[in-house]
Amino acid sequence: MQTLDYSNYFNTYPDKEGRYGGYGGTYLPPELVKIMAEIRDAYNTISRSHRFISELRLIRKHYQGRPTPLYHADRLSKKLGSAQIYLKREDLNHTGAHKLNHCMGEGLLARYLGKKKLIAETGAGQHGVALATAAAYFGLECDIHMGEVDIHKQAPNVARMKLLGANVIPVSFGLKTLKEAVDSCFMAYMKDPITQLYCIGSTVGPHPFPVMVRDFQRVVGIEAREQFYDMTGNIPDVVTACVGGGSNAMGIFSGFLADPCEIHGVEPLGKGTKVGEHAATITYGKEGVMHGFNSYMLQDEKGEPAPVYSIASGLDYPSVGPEHAFLKDSGRVQYFTATDREAVEAFFMLSRVEGIIPALESCHALAHAIRLSRTEPMNSRGILVNLSGRGDKDMDFVIELYGYGEDFKL
Ligand SMILES: *Cc1c(COP(=O)(O)O)cnc(C)c1O
């Protein structure tokens, strides 16, 4: 295992081909490789310009409401009796999750490039809503490709996207869910890469998307490190976040890579360890290519993406951002899992003890912090949790399945 110099990390990774060690890269038909190279060159130039940076800074402040607070969850910490738990409140970012951080960056880039339309796929609709918000802000058109099955399941988010002025394009082939929505969106993009910009929803996909999305999310880690230091005079002992594609995790982790602290990613273990019961890609996957990049991947015998499941629909993806694969192999980040049940317990506990209803995705990181606090005698260890989103979207579903938490010892 190589020892890396994390003080120079962002200048070293990814390399020019978008590789983090052996992961990442661009695995696409030649027409698309050319388009990606153009986006990469444009991104490299524009995102470093003073004008772009100061414009994005103003948007963060006046429109998104950044910086989001850092909050010491004092009652939760006392109740658990060991670690001090701190929450980075991305649930208070406009639209209620971290996803708007990269969507506003992608929207601003589209405007600099003179594009007319933002396009993307969405599964549960969270990325679709964030991108439709960015499109409305920048006065751009917006096409969101969504499987027909998901359109029926996610009526409130479909309504939100339409209110925001986006076209929701139903995808009616195959299983009519996320994977087909990605295929449909790629096809639409190939037809017209000139007036449209494809906006990926996490640190996944071909280069330059993983680095672009990470860079737009770095604001979370930069703010959190400064806020934590102001509040405690120290840096956290553990920084933790849930990992689906990996964008909220890369956002907060990137602030602490060079620090002497532990960094823990948390993957969804769903209902159990069998194929189809979880989406813990780094924990149970092996190297493989899908959606244009190389990373850890959950595969069936034929090397195709395996079926995945999590109670948190934002986490059920059979691959993971290539940078996470790299950070796992380098040993800088450790990866853990949390089950549906552990996440739901955290959902009830934070709601009741702190008056904060968290997204089920974020609950995986929170469940990990709760477990650490219960099992380790570590008194004043400070654990920083990225609370990636708010849980209003999950409320009805949780109550239907688990009531108001009567079965849990809260
Ligand atoms: C989409 C989503 C996630 C998972 O995506 P990452 O790219 O892994 O961060 C996590 N939390 C919330 C609230 C989400 O909406």
The ligand as a Tripos MOL2 file, in Angstrom:
@<TRIPOS>MOLECULE
LIG
   15    15     1     0     0
SMALL
NO_CHARGES

@<TRIPOS>ATOM
      1 C1        -28.8720   11.4610   -3.5180 C.3       1 LIG1
      2 C2        -28.6260   11.5530   -2.0850 C.ar      1 LIG1
      3 C3        -27.5590   10.8670   -1.4670 C.ar      1 LIG1
      4 C4        -26.6620    9.9110   -2.1870 C.3       1 LIG1
      5 O1        -25.8490   10.4650   -3.1800 O.3       1 LIG1
      6 P1        -24.2850   10.6570   -2.9900 P.3       1 LIG1
      7 O2        -23.8450   11.0610   -4.3530 O.co2     1 LIG1
      8 O3        -23.7030    9.3530   -2.5530 O.co2     1 LIG1
      9 O4        -24.1000   11.7060   -1.9800 O.co2     1 LIG1
     10 C5        -27.3470   11.0590   -0.1080 C.ar      1 LIG1
     11 N1        -28.1490   11.8560    0.6240 N.ar      1 LIG1
     12 C6        -29.1890   12.5240    0.0670 C.ar      1 LIG1
     13 C7        -30.0230   13.3750    0.9420 C.3       1 LIG1
     14 C8        -29.4660   12.3930   -1.2970 C.ar      1 LIG1
     15 O5        -30.5050   13.0550   -1.8290 O.3       1 LIG1
@<TRIPOS>BOND
     1     1     2 1
     2     2     3 ar
     3     2    14 ar
     4     3     4 1
     5     3    10 ar
     6     4     5 1
     7     5     6 1
     8     6     7 2
     9     6     8 1
    10     6     9 1
    11    10    11 ar
    12    11    12 ar
    13    12    13 1
    14    12    14 ar
    15    14    15 1
@<TRIPOS>SUBSTRUCTURE
     1 LIG1         1 GROUP 0 **** ****
